[in-house]
């Protein structure tokens, strides 16, 4: 895009017309088709392993975080996408590159809480309702046990569905009784299966009547046998028909006596319709387990991030350094410390170039680089959009026309060989090459 203008002129145009240019770029037929395909494919993945096997879909995910060059690092990606990024020992917390932490945070389904059980018990219902689904999912079984019935009743359906099976199983009977009809209706099949027979037995008959075929099919024979006669009598005919043969056989004589003739007749269809319900239950659980299920807005953010990355790449074609300058313009404000700056190779490269530091800067050890950057850069200026723009312009002005090899080095700032630079900051001896 904008070839032949020169990087500085193209940068000025991008500053003035950036939103319009990116919107036009996103509206291109090839880009729209790619993002539509991504959305359709992403929702089909049941877990991270499935996503890792789909290179095209994974490529778009990584593009959103400028990590497309790391697509073959499957071991690292598996850990990043499955571990709790807030956990002290997680890989995301050991890597210096903030892009990995951003990726891990985006896909995290749970966020561990440091609250003690006493602090959890002291939360007001307003505070409980304000917890994110990830925070609720991160509650330990001990923390869930500490919740009162009033607190449990204050959970939204989204929050409740975020609880793991182990957390559901430790709810006290008064907690289960306190669940509202919308909460009971929202329970995932896996959560229904996690209920103890005693928990299942205290659910209001009218609330069980709201369950779909997948939830009914999730009940074990032991759970069914433990249901009260009023609960069984409240079951709809289609719910009874959704039972498997083994489930229908688990009904006791007293339970069968509580059923009407139409309900009894529906049990004869249980085997056939039960199999259909089993398939529905499996599909529902697969959707709930999808790496994209925990955050409904994740797909939108990924497609937006991927398009922005592609746009900046396209702008850099024929205008050496422009991609890095636009990336700097967009991300500099995220940095508040020199160490934070050094965690991003591309940002560091722009600052180094803008300050006129020689390429030999990259061979210095971590402490030397940090000291030099501290002396030469007022980090607070990165919070000023005008100062950031000046640094980006100076970087472009001082950048020498790259050779083919130099261009490869610049592209490496965003991926490819960058994995070799991954290290733990605790080593305190990291060289950030540009």
C-alpha positions in Angstrom: 0.0 0.0 0.0 1.2 3.6 -0.8 4.2 2.4 -2.7 6.7 4.9 -3.9 5.8 7.7 -1.5 8.7 7.0 0.8 8.3 5.8 4.4 8.0 9.3 6.0 5.4 10.5 3.6 3.5 7.2 3.8 3.6 7.5 7.6 2.1 11.0 7.5 -0.7 9.7 5.2 -1.3 6.8 7.6 -1.5 9.2 10.6 -4.1 11.3 8.8 -6.1 8.6 6.9 -5.2 5.5 8.9 -8.7 4.5 10.0 -10.1 4.9 6.5 -7.2 3.1 4.9 -7.5 0.2 7.3 -11.2 0.0 6.8 -10.8 -0.2 3.1 -8.1 -2.9 3.6 -10.4 -4.9 5.8 -13.2 -4.6 3.2 -11.1 -6.2 0.5 -12.6 -9.4 -0.8 -9.7 -11.6 0.1 -9.5 -10.3 3.6 -13.2 -10.6 4.2 -13.2 -14.1 2.9 -10.2 -15.0 5.1 -11.9 -13.6 8.3 -15.3 -15.2 7.5 -13.5 -18.6 7.0 -11.7 -18.1 10.3 -14.9 -17.4 12.2 -16.6 -20.4 10.8 -13.6 -22.7 11.4 -12.8 -21.4 14.9 -16.2 -22.2 16.3 -15.8 -25.9 15.2 -12.8 -26.5 17.4 -13.6 -28.4 20.6 -10.3 -27.8 22.3 -6.8 -26.4 22.0 -5.5 -29.6 20.4 -8.0 -29.3 17.6 -7.0 -25.7 17.1 -3.3 -26.5 17.0 -4.0 -29.0 14.2 -5.7 -26.4 12.0 -2.8 -24.4 10.7 -4.9 -21.8 8.8 -7.1 -21.0 11.8 -4.1 -20.9 14.1 -2.3 -18.6 11.7 -5.0 -16.0 12.1 -5.0 -16.3 15.9 -1.3 -15.7 16.0 -1.5 -12.9 13.6 -3.7 -11.0 16.0 -0.8 -11.0 18.5 2.0 -10.6 15.9 3.2 -14.1 16.7 2.5 -15.7 13.3 6.2 -16.5 13.0 5.9 -18.9 16.0 3.3 -21.1 14.5 5.6 -24.2 14.5 6.4 -23.8 18.2 3.5 -26.2 19.1 4.9 -27.1 22.6 5.1 -23.5 23.6 1.7 -22.7 22.1 0.0 -25.7 23.9 1.2 -24.4 27.3 0.4 -20.8 26.5 -3.2 -21.7 25.4 -4.0 -24.0 28.3 -2.2 -22.7 31.4 -3.6 -20.1 33.8 -1.5 -17.1 32.9 -1.9 -15.7 36.4 -0.3 -18.8 38.0 3.2 -18.1 39.2 4.7 -21.1 37.4 2.9 -20.6 34.1 5.1 -20.4 31.0 3.5 -17.1 30.1 4.9 -15.5 33.2 8.4 -16.9 32.5 8.7 -15.5 29.0 9.9 -11.9 28.5 7.9 -11.2 25.4 4.6 -9.6 26.5 2.9 -10.8 23.3 2.9 -14.4 24.8 1.2 -13.1 27.9 -1.4 -11.2 25.9 -2.2 -14.4 24.0 -2.4 -16.5 27.2 -4.7 -13.9 28.8 -7.0 -13.8 25.8 -7.5 -17.6 25.8 -7.5 -18.1 29.6 -10.7 -19.7 30.8 -9.9 -19.2 34.4 -8.2 -16.7 36.6 -7.1 -17.9 40.0 -8.1 -15.8 43.0 -5.8 -14.9 45.9 -8.8 -14.3 48.2 -8.9 -16.4 51.4 -12.0 -18.4 52.1 -12.9 -15.8 54.8 -12.6 -13.0 52.2 -14.7 -15.0 49.8 -17.4 -15.5 52.4 -17.4 -11.7 53.1 -18.1 -10.7 49.5 -21.3 -8.8 49.1 -23.8 -10.0 46.5 -22.9 -7.0 44.4 -19.2 -8.0 44.5 -20.1 -11.6 43.6 -22.1 -10.4 40.7 -19.2 -8.3 39.5 -16.8 -11.2 39.2 -15.9 -12.2 35.6 -16.6 -15.6 34.3 -12.9 -16.3 34.3 -12.6 -15.3 38.0 -15.5 -17.6 38.9 -14.0 -20.4 37.0 -10.7 -19.9 38.9 -12.3 -20.3 42.3 -10.9 -23.4 44.1 -13.3 -25.9 45.7 -12.5 -24.5 49.1 -13.4 -21.0 47.9 -16.7 -22.3 46.4 -17.5 -24.1 49.7 -17.1 -20.7 51.4 -19.9 -19.2 49.4 -23.2 -18.7 51.1 -26.5 -19.6 49.6 -27.2 -15.9 49.1 -23.9 -15.5 47.2 -24.6 -18.5 45.0 -28.1 -17.2 44.2 -26.4 -13.9 43.1 -24.4 -15.7 40.4 -25.5 -14.9 36.8 -26.1 -17.9 34.5 -22.8 -17.1 32.7 -20.9 -17.1 36.0 -22.6 -20.3 37.1 -21.8 -22.1 33.8 -18.2 -21.1 34.4 -17.9 -23.3 37.5 -16.1 -26.6 37.0 -17.7 -29.9 37.7 -15.7 -30.3 41.0 -17.0 -26.9 42.1 -20.6 -27.9 41.4 -20.1 -31.1 43.4 -19.1 -29.3 46.6 -22.1 -26.9 46.8 -24.0 -27.4 50.0 -27.6 -28.6 49.7 -28.9 -25.2 50.8 -26.8 -23.7 48.0 -28.4 -26.0 45.4 -31.9 -25.2 46.8 -31.1 -21.5 46.5 -30.5 -21.7 42.8 -33.1 -19.9 40.8 -35.0 -21.4 37.9 -32.9 -19.7 35.3 -29.7 -20.9 37.0 -30.9 -24.5 37.0 -32.0 -24.3 33.4 -28.5 -23.0 32.5 -26.5 -25.8 34.0 -24.3 -27.5 31.5 -24.7 -31.2 30.9 -21.3 -31.8 32.6 -22.5 -29.8 35.6 -25.7 -31.8 35.8 -23.6 -35.0 35.7 -21.4 -33.6 38.6 -24.4 -33.2 40.9 -24.5 -35.7 43.8 -27.7 -37.7 44.1 -28.6 -35.7 47.1 -28.0 -32.4 45.3 -30.1 -33.6 42.4 -32.9 -34.7 44.8 -33.3 -31.2 46.3 -33.8 -29.3 43.0 -37.4 -28.0 42.6 -39.5 -30.3 40.3 -40.6 -27.3 38.2 -36.9 -26.4 37.6 -36.0 -29.9 36.5 -38.9 -29.7 34.1 -37.0 -26.9 32.2 -34.0 -29.1 31.4 -33.4 -30.1 27.8 -32.7 -33.5 26.4 -28.9 -33.1 26.8 -29.2 -32.3 30.5 -31.6 -35.2 31.1 -29.2 -37.6 29.3 -26.4 -36.4 31.5 -28.0 -37.8 34.6 -26.5 -41.1 35.8 -28.7 -44.0 36.8 -27.8 -43.4 40.4 -29.0 -39.8 40.1 -32.2 -40.8 38.5 -33.0 -43.4 41.1 -32.5 -40.8 43.8 -35.0 -38.3 42.3 -38.2 -37.8 44.3 -41.5 -38.9 43.0 -42.7 -35.3 42.6 -39.6 -34.6 40.5 -40.2 -37.6 38.2 -43.9 -36.8 37.9 -43.0 -33.3 36.7 -40.9 -34.6 33.8 -42.2 -33.8 30.4 -42.8 -36.6 27.9 -40.0 -35.5 25.7 -37.6 -35.5 28.6 -38.6 -39.1 29.4 -38.3 -40.0 25.8 -34.7 -38.6 25.8 -33.6 -41.1 28.5 -31.4 -43.9 27.5 -32.5 -47.5 28.0 -30.3 -47.8 31.1 -31.7 -44.6 32.5 -35.3 -45.7 32.0 -34.5 -49.0 33.8 -33.1 -47.0 36.7 -36.6 -45.7 37.6 -37.9 -47.3 40.7 -41.3 -48.9 41.2 -42.4 -45.9 43.2 -41.2 -43.4 40.6 -42.9 -45.3 37.8 -46.1 -45.3 39.8 -45.9 -41.5 39.9 -46.0 -41.3 36.1 -49.1 -40.8 34.0 -50.0 -43.1 31.2 -48.7 -40.7 28.5 -45.4 -40.4 30.4 -45.1 -44.2 30.6 -45.8 -44.5 26.9 -43.0 -42.0 26.2 -40.5 -44.3 27.9 -40.9 -46.9 25.1 -39.3 -44.4 22.8 -36.4 -43.8 25.1 -33.8 -45.8 23.4 -34.1 -44.2 19.9 -34.6 -40.6 21.1 -32.1 -41.1 23.9 -29.4 -41.8 21.3 -30.3 -38.5 19.6 -30.1 -36.7 22.9 -26.7 -38.3 23.6 -25.5 -36.7 20.3 -27.0 -33.4 21.3 -25.3 -33.6 24.8 -21.9 -34.3 23.2 -22.3 -31.4 20.8 -23.3 -29.1 23.6 -20.3 -30.1 25.7 -18.0 -29.6 22.7 -19.3 -26.1 22.2 -18.9 -25.3 25.9 -15.3 -26.7 25.8 -14.3 -24.7 22.8 -11.3 -22.4 23.4 -13.4 -19.6 22.1 -16.4 -20.3 24.3 -15.3 -18.5 27.5 -15.2 -15.1 25.9 -17.9 -14.2 23.3 -15.9 -11.2 22.2 -12.7 -13.1 21.5 -13.4 -13.8 17.8 -14.1 -10.1 17.2 -10.8 -9.1 18.8 -8.8 -11.7 17.0 -10.2 -10.8 13.6 -9.6 -7.1 14.3 -6.0 -7.7 15.5 -5.2 -10.0 12.5 -6.5 -7.4 10.1 -4.5 -4.6 11.7 -1.4 -6.8 11.5 -2.0 -7.5 7.9 -2.7 -3.8 7.2 0.6 -2.8 8.8 2.5 -5.4 6.8 0.9 -4.2 3.6 1.8 -0.6 4.5 5.4 -1.7 5.0 5.7 -3.2 1.6 7.8 -0.8 -0.5 8.2 1.5 2.6 11.0 0.0 4.8 10.4 0.6 8.5 6.8 1.8 8.1 5.4 -1.4 9.5 7.5 -1.1 12.6 6.7 2.6 13.0 2.9 2.0 12.8 3.3 -0.9 15.3 5.2 1.5 17.6 2.5 4.2 17.2 -0.2 1.7 18.2 1.6 -0.1 21.1 4.0 2.4 22.7 1.5 3.6 25.3 1.3 0.1 26.7 4.9 0.5 28.0 5.4 2.2 31.3 8.9 1.0 32.2 12.2 0.5 30.4 12.1 -3.2 31.2 8.6 -3.3 29.7 10.0 -1.7 26.6 12.8 -4.2 26.3 10.2 -7.0 26.5 9.1 -6.1 23.0 11.8 -6.4 20.3 10.0 -4.3 17.7 9.4 -1.4 20.1 13.0 -1.6 21.3 14.2 -1.5 17.7 12.2 1.7 16.9 13.5 3.4 20.0 17.1 2.3 19.3 16.8 3.7 15.8 15.1 6.9 16.9 17.9 7.5 19.5 20.6 6.8 16.9 22.0 3.9 18.9 24.3 1.7 16.9 23.5 -1.9 16.0 26.2 -3.0 18.4 23.7 -2.0 21.1 22.3 -5.5 20.6 25.4 -7.2 21.8 25.3 -5.5 25.2 24.0 -7.5 28.1 20.6 -6.8 29.7 21.8 -4.4 32.4 23.9 -2.4 30.0 21.0 -2.0 27.6 18.7 -1.0 30.4 21.1 1.6 31.7 21.7 3.1 28.3 18.0 3.3 27.5 17.2 4.8 30.9 19.8 7.5 30.2 18.6 8.3 26.7 14.8 7.9 26.9 12.2 9.6 29.1 9.8 6.6 29.4 6.9 8.9 30.3 7.0 10.3 26.8 5.5 7.1 25.5 2.2 8.1 27.1 2.2 11.3 24.9 0.9 10.5 21.4 2.8 13.5 19.9 6.0 12.4 21.4 5.4 8.8 20.2 4.8 10.1 16.7 8.0 12.2 16.8 10.0 9.1 17.8 8.5 7.1 15.0 9.2 9.8 12.5 12.8 10.1 13.7 13.2 6.3 13.4 12.1 6.4 9.8 14.3 9.4 9.0 17.4 7.8 10.5 16.7 4.3 9.1 19.1 3.4 6.3 17.7 1.9 3.1 17.7 -1.9 4.0 19.3 -4.5 1.9 17.5 -7.8 1.3 19.3 -9.2 4.4 18.4 -6.1 6.4 14.7 -6.5 5.5 14.8 -10.1 6.7 16.2 -8.9 10.0 13.4 -6.3 10.4 10.7 -9.0 9.7 12.4 -11.1 12.3 11.3 -8.6 14.9 7.8 -9.9 14.7 8.4 -13.6 14.6 10.4 -16.5 13.1 13.7 -16.5 14.9 12.3 -14.5 17.9 11.6 -17.7 19.8 15.3 -18.1 20.3 15.3 -14.8 22.3 12.7 -16.1 24.7 14.1 -16.1 28.2 13.2 -15.6 31.8 13.8 -12.0 33.0 15.0 -13.5 36.2 18.2 -14.4 34.4 18.9 -10.7 34.1 21.2 -11.3 31.1 19.1 -10.9 28.0 20.3 -9.3 24.8 17.5 -7.6 22.8 18.8 -7.4 19.2 17.3 -5.2 16.6 
